[in-house]
């Protein structure tokens, strides 16, 4: 059973529709004790990192996420929440992965937000990308990015600068793109996550 952390993020329907397509069961997690009913956790992502962090603190989920020993996958804003700090709202985040979330503005010449299909380049072997071809295309929509760090970046993307398209630390994983909107490659990634022990 996949638990979806419910902090008021938009676009939950796209994620649950994708999980339904690949036959994965899920439940919404609104409070800490509901995590016990799940064997893995997804932190979804559409919205504002600062507002999301406030809601996680208010629900009590912020205090317990760092202590989860089951596989955890953060998607887009959900990935950013795993970092130490975001320029979006000038806010300290969960600090599970000790890197920062930064704004594209002033750092690249391209249009912001970064929106649409882009290829990623694996940097390390990871079960998250099993049976997904190198340089596969995924769907992105974001104005903030997670800095590239060789210790944690498992796939990078280039959009005016190189940034972490996917990261991992211990049982925590994050993807900046939206697997639920990324066709077969995205569905394969969700299946891969469901099999990580």
N, C-alpha and C positions, 0 to 999 in steps of 0.2 A: 504494500500500500504506500503510495506516494502522498506525503503531506504537503499541501501548498500553503505557505505562510500568507495569511490574509492581513495585509496592512492597508487595505483600501486602494491598492494599485489598480489602474485601469487595465483593460484587455485580458482579464482572466479567461474570458470566453475563448479566445484564440488558443490559449494554452490547454484548456480542458478539451477543446475540440480536437487538438492534435493528439493528446493522450488517449482520447476515445478512438481515434483513427488507428492507433497502433495497439489498442487493446490493453492499456495500462490503467489500473484502478487508482483512484485518488480520493482524498478528502481535504476539506479546508481546515486549516489550523488557525484558530483564533486566540488560543491561550496556551501557556506552556505545557500543561499536563496532556494536551492532545497530541503532542509530539510522540508520546509513548506508544500511541496506536499506529505509528508509521515506521516503515523500515528504511525510508529515505525521505529527504526534504527538498523541495524546490522553493526558492525565494524568487518570485516573478518580478517583472520589471517594466512598468511604464509609469512615468511620473517624476516627481521632484525628490532628490535624495534627502534633502533636509527635512521635508514634510514626512517622508517615509520613515526616517530615523525617529522622528518625534512620535509617530504612531507605534513603532516597535517598542519604544521605551514605555509608552502609556499602557500597552497591553502586557508588559512584563516579558515579552519575547526577546527583547534586546539582550537581557541579562543571561538568557539560557542558550541562545544560538551558538555562542562561542564554545559551549561545553558539549555540543552535540557530537557524538562519536560515529553516528551513521553518515552515509554519503549525503552531502549537501550540494545542490547546484543553484547558483545565483544566475539569473538571466537579466541582462542589460542593467537597469537600476539595481536589481537584486545582486548582480556581480559587484557593482560599485559599492553597495552597502558593506561588502566584505572587506573593503580597503580601510585604511586608517583615517582618511580625511577626504572631503570633497570641496572643491571650489563652489559647487552648487549649494548655496546657502551658507558657505563658510562654516562647515559643520564637521565635527569629529564623528566617525562612523564606528563600525564594530571592531575594527583594527585586528581582524583575523589574519589578513595578509598585509604586511607593513609597507604598503606603497600608496600612492595618492591618485585621486581622480581629478583630472584637470580639464579646463575648458579649451576647445579648439581655437576660439577667437584669439587673435594676436599671435598664434603659434603656427598657423598654416595660411596659405593663400587661397585654398579651396573654399567652396560654399559651405556654410554651416547652417543647419545640421548636415552631418554625413548621413545620407539617406539613399537606400537602394542596395543592389547586389554588389558584393565585393568578394574577392578571393582571399583566403587565408593561407598562411604558410606555417606548417607545423614546425615547432622548435624542439620538441621532445616527444618521445613515445608516451602516449597516454591512452588508457582504455576508453576514454571519452570519444576518441576518433577512430576506433576500430571499424574496419570496413567502410571507411570514408576516404575517398581519394585525396592525395595531396593537392593543395591549391583549389579545393572545392569552394564553391560560391555559397555564401550565406547572406541573409537579408539584415541590413543594419538600419537603424534610425536613432541617432544620438548626437548631442552637442558636446557632451563630456566624454573623455576617454581615460583609460587607465594606463599609466606610464608603463613602458616596456621595462621589464626587469628579468634578467636571465635566470634568476633563481626560481621564479614563479610563472613566467610566461610559457605556456605550452603551445600556443599558436599566436602569430602576430598578423596584423593587417596594416597595410600602408594607405594612408590618406593624408598626404602632405607631410606626414611624419609616421614613424612606426609606433604602433601602440599594441597593447595586449588585447588580442581578439578572444583569447581564452587563457585562463590561469588555473593553477592548482597549488594547494598546500595541504598536505595530509589528506583528510577526507573531504576537504572543501574544494569545490570546482566553481568556476565562473565563466560565462560566455557573454561577450558584449553584444553579439548578434542575437536575433530572435529565431531559435530553432523551430518554434511553432509556426513560423512564416517562411521557412526555408526549404520547403518541398521535401524530397526524399532524403537529402543529406541531413536536414534538421530532424526528420523523423528517426533516422538511424541513430543520431546522437542521443535522442531521448531514450531509445531502446538500449543503447550502450549504457547510459546512466542507470537504467533500471537493473542492470546486471552487475554493476560495480559492488563489490563486497566491502 
